[in-house]
Amino acid sequence: MDHATRRRRLLFLLASAAIPAVLAGCTPTVQVVAPKEPITINLNIKLDADVRLHIEEKAKEDVGTKPIF
């Protein structure tokens, strides 16, 4: 066997061993980890319009059913 043939076989063996190792190293990894601190949801909602609507409806109902004097 000549020197060029040995060299090609050696390169083929190295490539055959290296390709699976490279492909295994490229597989994506996904980790799901719970946060260490609790999740805080800040809901600063102004409910003024809703409250006024309920008060107005109640006032109309009271005026219609209860005499003022």
Phi, psi and omega per residue, in radians:
M1 nan 2.310 -3.101
D2 -1.484 3.012 -3.047
H3 -1.131 -0.686 -3.128
A4 -1.148 -0.684 3.131
T5 -1.174 -0.762 3.087
R6 -1.061 -0.729 -3.121
R7 -1.119 -0.745 3.113
R8 -1.107 -0.733 3.111
R9 -1.107 -0.730 3.133
L10 -1.118 -0.766 3.099
L11 -1.115 -0.684 3.114
F12 -1.110 -0.760 3.118
L13 -1.132 -0.720 3.111
L14 -1.132 -0.742 3.122
A15 -1.158 -0.691 3.126
S16 -1.103 -0.570 3.124
A17 -1.455 -0.559 -3.055
A18 -1.383 -0.627 -3.073
I19 -1.068 -0.858 3.099
P20 -1.088 -0.605 3.121
A21 -1.155 -0.721 3.116
V22 -1.162 -0.765 3.136
L23 -1.126 -0.655 3.113
A24 -1.173 -0.575 3.126
G25 -1.292 -0.314 -3.095
C26 -1.663 0.006 -3.127
T27 -1.218 2.308 -3.112
P28 -1.241 2.551 3.110
T29 -2.131 2.238 3.124
V30 -2.036 2.211 3.106
Q31 -2.091 2.331 3.075
V32 -1.909 2.025 -3.085
V33 -2.179 2.314 3.091
A34 -1.240 2.502 3.129
P35 -1.177 2.622 -3.140
K36 -1.330 -0.540 3.119
E37 -1.794 2.646 3.123
P38 -1.184 2.656 3.109
I39 -1.411 2.233 -3.139
T40 -1.894 2.198 3.071
I41 -1.982 2.012 -3.097
N42 -1.671 1.971 -3.127
L43 -1.941 1.529 3.063
N44 -1.589 1.499 -3.084
I45 -1.938 2.292 3.129
K46 -1.575 2.071 -3.087
L47 -1.797 0.359 -3.057
D48 -1.056 -0.811 -3.091
A49 -1.119 -0.718 3.140
D50 -1.144 -0.750 3.136
V51 -1.124 -0.764 3.134
R52 -1.095 -0.672 3.127
L53 -1.098 -0.782 3.129
H54 -1.136 -0.696 3.128
I55 -1.156 -0.722 3.134
E56 -1.128 -0.750 3.109
E57 -1.111 -0.727 3.120
K58 -1.141 -0.689 3.122
A59 -1.124 -0.762 3.111
K60 -1.078 -0.719 3.125
E61 -1.120 -0.774 -3.127
D62 -1.149 -0.724 -3.139
V63 -1.129 -0.661 -3.116
G64 -1.303 -0.495 -3.057
T65 -1.849 -0.416 -3.076
K66 -2.039 2.209 3.094
P67 -1.215 2.493 -3.125
I68 -1.379 -0.669 -3.119
F69 -1.949 nan nan
